[in-house]
Amino acid sequence: MINIIITLSDTGNKNLAKTKTELEKSGLTVTQVLKNIGIIHGKAEPGQMKKLAALRFVKSVEISKSMSIAPPDSLIQ
């Protein structure tokens, strides 16, 4: 499974409970909902991304990337 960020349309964000249920039925394991900005974080198989992106209330589906910052005392910043 990969971490995914889904940006919702205005309609999807207004009907958040229904939207979340539809995403889960389409293979997403929801890990976080950011209602104020219309974003849902979750996990899914890579093959599910097109299915999730095709839902009418989804604006975009992206793979979540992680970053890290070196400690302050590190030689390379």
Secondary structure by P-SEA (a helix, b strand, c coil): cbbbbbbbcaaaaaaaaaaaaaaaaacccccccccccbbbbbcccccaaaaaaacccccbbbbbbbbbbcccccccc
